Amino acid sequence: MALIAPRATAGLPPDDARNLARSLQDSNDITVFVDGTVHRLPNEARDAVVDLLARLSRGETVTVSSVEEMLTTSQAAELAGISHTYLRNMTDRGEIPVEYRGTHRRIRQAAIMAWLEKQKKKQADAEEADSHAEENDATP
């Protein structure tokens, strides 16, 4: 797993902290508005947001960070639906970025997902080209 740069936020001023603490008391319903659209958070996200807000309400400085999923070559190959050897060859050619932990290769899940998306696009483009070729063949 790779740590993504953390972001620190200073604690809230006392009045804001008290108001937030009062709002959070006995509440499990967290609703978020993004560009005027209401989003109800799933339980996992709600728990993280409530924890963050509770810490801020106590006047604590909060640091938020995330960890990006790193996969072994076997896990990445399984996710991509390809062989372990084929994946290793692609990393050797630089087609899929790889990081080393000692002698072990690790691949970001996002890199595999991007490669899969690229493959889907290639396939769709090839199918579209075939369709146009068939239309041209059928035209007298």
C-alpha positions in Angstrom: 0.0 0.0 0.0 1.2 3.5 -0.8 0.5 6.4 1.5 -1.0 9.3 -0.3 0.0 12.8 1.0 -1.9 13.6 4.2 -3.7 16.9 4.8 -3.8 18.5 8.2 -6.7 20.7 9.4 -6.5 22.7 12.6 -9.1 22.2 15.3 -12.2 24.3 15.2 -12.6 27.5 17.3 -14.4 26.7 20.6 -17.8 28.1 19.6 -17.8 26.2 16.3 -16.6 23.1 18.1 -19.4 23.3 20.7 -22.1 23.8 17.9 -20.7 20.8 16.0 -20.6 18.6 19.1 -24.2 19.5 19.9 -25.2 18.6 16.3 -23.5 15.3 16.4 -24.9 14.3 19.8 -27.1 11.2 19.3 -27.1 11.6 15.5 -26.2 8.9 13.0 -27.7 10.6 10.0 -25.1 12.5 8.0 -26.3 14.0 4.7 -23.9 15.7 2.4 -24.8 18.4 -0.1 -22.6 18.6 -3.2 -23.5 21.3 -5.7 -27.0 21.4 -4.3 -27.5 17.7 -4.6 -28.2 15.6 -1.5 -26.1 12.5 -1.0 -26.8 10.1 1.9 -23.4 8.5 2.9 -23.0 4.8 3.1 -22.3 3.4 6.6 -18.5 3.2 6.1 -18.2 6.8 4.8 -20.7 8.0 7.4 -18.6 6.5 10.2 -15.4 8.1 8.9 -17.1 11.5 8.6 -18.7 11.3 12.0 -15.3 10.4 13.5 -13.6 13.3 11.7 -16.3 15.8 12.8 -16.2 14.5 16.4 -12.5 15.1 16.6 -12.9 18.5 15.1 -15.7 19.2 17.6 -13.2 18.5 20.4 -10.9 21.1 19.0 -8.4 18.5 17.8 -6.1 19.0 14.8 -7.0 16.3 12.3 -4.8 14.8 9.7 -6.6 13.0 6.8 -4.6 10.6 4.6 -5.4 7.6 2.5 -3.7 4.5 1.3 -3.7 3.3 -2.3 -4.1 -0.4 -2.7 -1.0 -2.1 -4.0 -1.3 -5.6 -5.5 1.0 -8.5 -5.9 1.5 -9.5 -9.5 -0.7 -12.6 -8.9 -3.5 -10.4 -7.5 -3.1 -7.9 -10.4 -3.1 -10.7 -13.0 -6.3 -12.3 -11.5 -8.0 -8.9 -11.4 -7.1 -8.3 -15.1 -8.0 -11.8 -16.1 -4.6 -12.5 -17.6 -1.7 -14.8 -16.7 0.9 -13.9 -14.2 3.6 -14.3 -16.8 1.9 -12.1 -19.3 1.5 -9.4 -16.6 5.2 -9.7 -15.6 6.1 -9.3 -19.3 4.0 -6.1 -19.6 5.6 -4.6 -16.5 9.1 -5.5 -18.0 8.1 -3.6 -21.1 6.8 -0.6 -19.1 3.2 -1.1 -20.3 2.0 -1.3 -16.7 3.9 0.7 -14.0 5.4 -1.4 -11.2 7.0 -0.6 -7.9 9.5 -2.8 -6.2 9.5 -3.8 -2.5 12.9 -5.4 -2.3 12.7 -7.9 -5.1 8.9 -8.1 -5.1 6.8 -6.3 -7.7 3.8 -4.3 -6.5 1.2 -2.8 -8.9 -1.3 -0.1 -8.0 -4.8 -1.3 -8.4 -5.6 2.0 -10.3 -2.9 1.1 -12.9 -4.6 -2.3 -13.5 -8.0 -0.6 -13.8 -6.6 2.0 -16.2 -5.1 -0.8 -18.3 -8.5 -2.7 -18.4 -10.3 0.5 -19.4 -7.7 1.0 -22.2 -8.3 -2.6 -23.4 -12.1 -2.1 -23.5 -11.6 1.0 -25.6 -9.3 -0.8 -28.0 -11.8 -3.6 -28.3 -14.7 -1.2 -28.9 -12.7 0.7 -31.5 -11.8 -2.6 -33.3 -15.5 -3.7 -33.3 -16.5 -0.3 -34.7 -13.9 -0.6 -37.5 -15.1 -4.1 -38.3 -18.6 -2.9 -38.5 -17.7 -0.1 -40.9 -15.7 -2.6 -43.0 -18.7 -5.0 -43.2 -20.9 -2.0 -44.3 -18.5 -1.1 -47.0 -18.3 -4.7 -48.2 -22.1 -4.9 -48.4 -22.4 -1.7 -50.4 -22.7 -2.6 -54.2 
